[in-house]
Amino acid sequence: MLVNKSSLAMPLFLIRLMTNAFSIELIYAIFLLSGDIKGILPIYGLDNIPNVTLVSMFIISIFILFNYKLFKSFSGESYFLVMLISLLYLFIFISLLYTSSSQYAFLKTVSYSTLIISFILPLMTKNFDTKKFMIIFSFITYALTLCYLNFFLSYLDGSLDIDLQQEQIKLISGMYLTLSYSNGIIILYYFFRKESFNLRFIFAVMGIVFLLLLGGRGPLIFVIIIVLFFYIKQLFLFFTDIKLKRYTVITIFLLLMMTILSLLLFNSTDSTRFNIDLIDRTLKRLEILIGGDSANERMYYIQFALNWIDKSPLFGYGVGSFGYELTGIDQRLYPHNIWIEIWFELGILALVTFLLFEAIVLYIILKLKCSWCIAIYIFLILNTLKSSSLIDIRILMGFFSIFLITKFNTKSTNENT
């Protein structure tokens, strides 16, 4: 049966129009932040929308199909790094043969494919605009943060007027950490970026405010450590820039007004202390930086993993096996340390492969002498050693790729000058 070409003209035109309306930077930012977007949707009764990650992957595929001239093949270091993460995928597939997980292992294996897409997409794009991407990434993160804070305040106040399942509330209320993670990246990027001072100042301050309100301990501590101890000179230059004078006055005024407002709220009646719950929550989380139930639970997971690794150090227990080996239930659990997780589930060879991947990226950005690249790299690595699972590092993979793009763009600029 022959297909009438004219009948396909309109659908093809609409698809091309859609792909032209969206930039690859916008689609990519949505893809990287799709986990948080999925968490926010139930708040607005949109929990029946198809998986945002899968939808964004489909849009990326369509975009590549109709804009293939915008893409290129890998070369040099990029090709080798792609081979390393593909080799890690091979270890995952092999471990399916002996893993103790019967269901979650397959979900985790499929989810790993999103990491590969995160890494290769910017490398394939001929003119990927990092600045444009970061602006989009920042605005989406800020919008999600505001939606989350609005939900959480309503949840604490008892005025939540939506029907959510307990699991959905648990998922959404736990988004403080992933949103803190994204805001931390934004702070470091704009803090160490050398151009567009006014934009840097605004975005960095917004990120700091949101990070404090969210109360994510790990991201907050890591940002402070990186800024204060590793780049003390940059910190001094940032706050003594001559262009900052008028912003300094505004900032001091705003801080003074916030202090006065806070004192009034803390001494007001119970009916007017609506926002104090959020502030009190942040302060309480900061009081238990090195302790608390959360920290104790993570230490228990790590100790269990280290004790059991000795019994199978070469091949591990198989992808997705940590939850079953710990509890006897096939479920999503991980040691909250990605290096230990890979060693426990996939073995020492897989761990060496991943460490080599990270080491090569570090070597590249150190040679590049890119301040914001180094700052974000350290931030990303520290977070993977505290919170992330292997399949939760989509943003890390994305920024590793962007670091390489920065190198290629710098090299191209030098060759043309």
HELIX and SHEET records of a PDB file:
HELIX    1   1 LYS A    5  ALA A   21  1                                  17    
HELIX    2   2 ILE A   24  LEU A   32  1                                   9    
HELIX    3   3 SER A   34  ILE A   40  1                                   7    
HELIX    4   4 LEU A   41  TYR A   44  5                                   4    
HELIX    5   5 VAL A   52  PHE A   66  1                                  15    
HELIX    6   6 TYR A   68  LEU A   70  5                                   3    
HELIX    7   7 GLY A   76  SER A   95  1                                  20    
HELIX    8   8 TYR A  104  MET A  124  1                                  21    
HELIX    9   9 THR A  130  ASP A  157  1                                  28    
HELIX   10  10 GLN A  166  SER A  173  1                                   8    
HELIX   11  11 TYR A  176  PHE A  192  1                                  17    
HELIX   12  12 PHE A  197  LEU A  214  1                                  18    
HELIX   13  13 ARG A  217  ILE A  225  1                                   9    
HELIX   14  14 ILE A  226  PHE A  230  3                                   5    
HELIX   15  15 ILE A  232  THR A  240  1                                   9    
HELIX   16  16 ILE A  242  LEU A  244  5                                   3    
HELIX   17  17 LYS A  245  PHE A  266  1                                  22    
HELIX   18  18 ASP A  270  THR A  272  5                                   3    
HELIX   19  19 ILE A  276  GLU A  287  1                                  12    
HELIX   20  20 GLY A  292  ILE A  309  1                                  18    
HELIX   21  21 PHE A  322  THR A  327  1                                   6    
HELIX   22  22 ILE A  338  LEU A  346  1                                   9    
HELIX   23  23 ILE A  348  LEU A  368  1                                  21    
HELIX   24  24 SER A  371  THR A  384  1                                  14    
HELIX   25  25 LEU A  390  ASP A  392  5                                   3    
HELIX   26  26 ARG A  394  ASN A  416  1                                  23    
END                                                                             
